[in-house]
């Protein structure tokens, strides 16, 4: 690994610290190097707060060294006014001489303008160092911007003989307690979590973050005919909840009923999430809902726990085609991470 790659990897590691806190902004880390010594670093910590470049500059003891330093940042510095001023302008004010960038920002508000602004005044701009890793880190952001929908994660647990639930629809405790804790970690990292009406009825899930530290996701339930009873945990008004259906719109505290057309229902639902700036969603069940997303090829990643339990009969687990990018043991469970190769 070259020194440029080492410093960029540090920027990527710092950026990762913002997961679950900065959406719909991207994850960004920044490292400032002078004579092969890191003299400043930072990351985007919270949505609406200072960006990574600002935090890195503010961490420096001697800001006069910026004009002789190289700035490493995993995403092109912004060039527009949002909740904060443009980072490209701030760097120019400090007369930086060189900047190394992993990925260009595909957001139309930036889209190369930050790079151009820096390059036009003579800054040495290097692009593409650990580009693949930079794209992977911000897969949610890039999917949201480029495909105009949230990044979609399918998640389920299945038995060793391939069932996602018993015949009575009971699907609790297929995976072990450590796997279930990991799911709570995942919820804290994504904007929203979605279930179908069957899972809501049979499992009565809270869909919150209890066994981990972090924010609760927005809860989403697909209840096309509004058949679910009001005493479910999803409807306790404890956290923002979207109840999509075919019948009516209605707003209440932390519970919005949202009417969708029957045609292209799931795509229209994702369009609405895009308009609400929801950048990522975990689909947690049940089998019918997950199978619909697979049938529509409307998914980006699948996270599948396979336990050692046997049900012998029950509701079959979904089946999909993709590329297995990671497998690991969670005690006696096997976790497979699969990406959609289309």
C-alpha positions in Angstrom: 0.0 0.0 0.0 1.4 3.4 -1.0 1.5 6.3 1.4 -1.4 8.0 -0.5 -3.4 4.8 0.0 -2.5 4.6 3.7 -3.7 8.2 4.4 -6.8 7.6 2.3 -7.6 4.5 4.3 -7.3 6.5 7.4 -9.8 9.0 5.9 -12.2 6.1 5.1 -11.9 4.7 8.6 -12.7 8.1 10.1 -15.7 8.6 7.7 -17.1 5.2 8.9 -17.5 6.7 12.4 -20.4 8.9 11.1 -22.6 5.9 10.1 -26.1 6.3 11.4 -25.6 9.9 12.2 -25.1 12.0 9.0 -27.7 10.7 6.5 -28.8 12.0 4.1 -25.3 13.4 3.8 -22.5 11.1 2.8 -19.8 9.6 5.1 -16.7 11.7 4.8 -13.3 11.6 6.6 -10.4 14.0 6.1 -6.7 13.7 6.9 -4.1 16.5 6.6 -0.5 15.6 6.1 2.6 17.8 6.3 6.0 16.3 5.5 4.6 12.7 6.0 3.2 13.6 9.4 -0.6 13.8 10.1 -1.2 17.2 11.5 -5.0 17.2 11.4 -7.9 14.9 10.9 -11.7 14.8 11.3 -14.9 13.4 10.1 -18.5 14.5 9.5 -20.0 13.6 12.9 -23.7 14.6 12.7 -26.1 15.9 10.0 -26.2 19.7 10.0 -22.8 19.9 11.8 -19.4 20.8 10.4 -18.1 18.7 7.5 -15.0 16.5 7.7 -12.7 19.1 6.2 -13.7 21.8 8.7 -13.3 19.4 11.6 -9.8 18.4 10.3 -8.7 22.0 9.9 -10.0 22.9 13.3 -8.0 20.0 14.9 -4.7 21.5 13.7 -2.4 23.4 16.1 -0.8 25.5 13.4 -3.2 26.3 10.5 -0.4 28.1 8.7 1.0 24.7 7.6 -2.1 24.1 5.5 -0.5 25.9 2.5 2.3 23.4 2.6 0.2 20.3 3.3 -1.7 17.6 1.4 -5.4 17.1 2.2 -6.8 13.5 1.9 -10.6 13.2 1.7 -12.7 10.3 0.5 -15.3 12.4 -1.3 -15.0 15.5 -3.4 -15.3 18.6 -1.2 -18.7 20.3 -1.6 -19.0 23.5 -3.6 -22.4 24.7 -2.7 -24.1 26.3 0.3 -26.3 23.8 2.3 -26.5 23.8 6.0 -22.8 24.7 6.0 -20.6 26.8 3.7 -18.7 25.1 0.8 -15.7 23.1 2.0 -13.9 23.8 -1.3 -14.0 27.5 -0.6 -12.7 27.0 2.9 -9.8 24.9 1.7 -9.0 27.6 -0.9 -9.0 30.3 1.8 -6.2 28.3 3.5 -4.3 28.1 0.2 -3.8 24.3 0.2 -1.4 23.1 -2.5 -2.6 19.5 -3.0 -5.7 17.4 -2.4 -6.2 13.7 -2.9 -9.7 12.4 -3.4 -11.1 8.9 -3.5 -14.4 9.5 -5.3 -16.1 12.3 -7.2 -19.5 13.4 -5.8 -22.3 12.3 -8.1 -24.7 14.7 -6.4 -25.8 17.2 -9.1 -25.3 20.0 -6.6 -21.6 19.1 -6.6 -20.8 16.8 -9.5 -17.2 17.8 -10.2 -17.7 21.5 -9.3 -15.6 21.2 -6.1 -12.8 19.6 -8.0 -13.0 22.2 -10.8 -13.0 25.0 -8.4 -9.8 23.7 -6.7 -8.1 22.8 -10.0 -8.8 26.2 -11.6 -6.8 28.0 -9.1 -3.8 25.7 -9.3 -4.4 23.2 -6.6 -2.8 19.8 -7.4 -5.9 17.5 -7.5 -5.5 13.7 -7.5 -8.6 11.6 -8.0 -9.3 7.9 -7.6 -7.1 6.7 -4.7 -9.0 3.8 -3.1 -12.0 4.7 -5.4 -13.6 1.3 -5.1 -13.4 1.4 -1.3 -14.8 4.9 -1.3 -17.8 3.8 -3.4 -18.4 0.9 -1.1 -18.3 3.1 2.0 -20.9 5.5 0.5 -23.0 2.9 -1.2 -26.1 4.3 0.4 -25.4 7.8 -0.7 -24.5 6.9 -4.3 -27.5 4.6 -4.7 -29.8 7.4 -3.4 -28.3 10.0 -5.7 -27.8 7.9 -8.8 -30.8 5.5 -8.7 -33.2 8.0 -7.0 -34.2 5.5 -4.3 -33.0 4.2 -1.0 -30.3 1.6 -0.7 -32.3 -1.6 0.0 -31.1 -4.3 2.4 -33.0 -7.6 2.6 -32.5 -9.4 6.0 -33.8 -12.7 7.3 -32.9 -15.7 9.4 -33.6 -19.2 8.2 -33.2 -22.7 9.7 -30.7 -25.3 8.6 -33.5 -26.9 6.5 -34.5 -23.7 4.8 -37.5 -22.3 6.7 -38.1 -18.7 7.7 -41.0 -19.4 10.0 -43.1 -22.2 11.3 -46.4 -23.1 9.8 -48.2 -20.9 12.3 -46.0 -18.0 11.0 -43.9 -17.9 14.2 -40.4 -16.8 13.3 -39.0 -15.7 16.6 -35.6 -16.9 17.9 -34.4 -18.7 14.8 -31.0 -16.9 15.2 -29.1 -16.7 18.4 -28.9 -13.7 20.8 -25.7 -12.4 19.3 -27.1 -12.4 15.8 -30.2 -10.6 17.1 -28.0 -8.0 18.8 -26.2 -7.4 15.5 -29.5 -6.7 13.9 -30.1 -3.9 16.4 -26.7 -2.5 15.5 -27.8 -2.6 11.8 -31.0 -0.8 12.6 -29.0 2.0 14.2 -27.0 2.4 11.0 -29.9 2.7 8.5 -32.6 5.3 8.0 -35.6 3.0 8.0 -36.8 -0.6 8.6 -39.7 -2.1 6.8 -42.0 -5.1 7.4 -45.2 -6.4 5.7 -48.5 -6.7 7.4 -48.1 -10.4 8.0 -44.9 -9.9 10.0 -46.5 -7.0 11.9 -49.5 -9.1 12.8 -47.8 -12.4 13.7 -44.6 -11.1 15.4 -45.8 -7.7 16.7 -42.2 -6.2 16.4 -41.1 -2.9 17.9 -38.5 -2.4 15.2 -36.4 -0.2 17.5 -32.8 -0.2 18.8 -32.8 -1.8 22.2 -29.7 -4.0 22.4 -27.4 -1.4 20.9 -26.5 2.3 21.3 -27.9 4.5 18.5 -30.9 6.1 16.9 -34.1 4.3 16.2 -34.9 4.0 12.5 -38.1 5.2 10.9 -40.5 2.3 11.0 -42.4 1.4 7.8 -45.2 -1.1 7.5 -47.0 -2.1 4.3 -50.6 -2.5 5.3 -52.4 -2.3 1.9 -56.0 -2.7 3.2 -55.5 -1.2 6.6 -56.3 -4.5 8.3 -53.8 -4.3 11.2 -55.2 -3.6 14.6 -54.3 -0.4 16.4 -52.9 -2.1 19.5 -49.7 -3.3 17.7 -46.3 -2.0 18.9 -45.7 -0.4 15.5 -48.6 2.0 16.2 -47.6 3.1 19.7 -46.5 6.6 18.5 -43.1 6.1 20.2 -41.1 6.8 17.0 -41.8 8.0 13.5 -43.8 5.3 11.6 -45.1 5.3 8.0 -48.1 3.0 7.3 -48.4 2.6 3.5 -51.8 1.5 2.1 -54.2 1.7 -0.8 -57.0 3.5 0.9 -56.2 6.8 2.6 -53.8 9.5 3.8 -53.9 10.5 7.5 -51.4 12.2 9.8 -51.0 11.6 13.5 -48.2 12.0 16.0 -45.4 9.8 14.8 -47.8 7.8 12.6 -48.5 8.7 9.0 -51.0 6.8 6.8 -49.8 7.2 3.2 -51.9 6.1 0.2 -50.2 4.6 -2.8 -51.5 3.4 -6.2 -52.0 -0.4 -6.5 -49.9 -0.4 -9.8 -46.2 -0.5 -9.2 -46.9 -0.4 -5.4 -43.4 -1.2 -4.2 -41.6 1.1 -6.6 -44.0 3.9 -5.7 -43.3 3.3 -2.1 -39.5 3.6 -2.8 -40.2 6.8 -4.7 -42.0 8.2 -1.7 -39.1 7.3 0.6 -36.7 9.0 -1.8 -38.8 12.2 -1.6 -38.6 12.0 2.1 -34.8 11.7 1.8 -34.7 8.3 3.4 -31.4 7.0 2.1 -31.5 3.4 3.2 -34.0 0.8 4.4 -33.8 -2.7 5.8 -36.5 -5.1 4.7 -37.0 -7.4 7.7 -39.9 -9.5 6.5 -41.8 -11.5 6.0 -41.2 -14.0 3.3 -43.9 -12.6 1.0 -42.6 -9.1 1.2 -39.0 -10.1 0.7 -39.9 -12.3 -2.2 -41.7 -9.4 -3.8 -38.5 -7.3 -3.7 -36.5 -10.2 -5.1 -39.1 -10.7 -7.9 -38.8 -7.0 -8.8 -35.0 -7.1 -8.5 -35.4 -4.2 -6.2 -32.6 -4.8 -3.7 -28.9 -4.1 -3.3 -27.8 -6.3 -0.5 -29.0 -9.3 1.5 -27.9 -10.3 5.0 -28.9 -13.9 5.8 -28.5 -15.7 9.1 -28.6 -19.5 8.9 -29.1 -21.3 12.2 -28.5 -24.9 13.2 -32.2 -25.3 14.1 -34.5 -27.6 12.2 -38.3 -26.9 11.7 -38.9 -29.9 9.3 -41.9 -28.0 7.9 -42.9 -24.3 7.7 -42.7 -21.3 5.5 -39.8 -21.5 3.0 -37.0 -19.0 3.1 -36.6 -16.7 0.1 -34.1 -17.6 -2.6 -32.1 -15.1 -4.5 -29.1 -14.9 -6.9 -26.2 -12.7 -6.1 -22.6 -12.5 -5.2 -21.5 -13.7 -1.7 -19.0 -11.1 -0.5 -18.7 -12.2 3.1 -19.4 -15.1 5.3 -18.8 -15.3 9.1 -19.8 -17.3 12.1 -21.9 -15.6 14.8 -21.5 -18.3 17.5 -23.5 -21.2 15.9 -25.2 -19.1 13.2 -23.7 -18.4 9.8 -24.1 -14.9 8.4 -23.8 -14.5 4.6 -23.7 -11.0 3.0 -24.8 -11.0 -0.6 -24.8 -8.2 -3.2 -27.0 -7.9 -6.2 -24.8 -8.2 -9.2 -27.3 -6.8 -11.7 
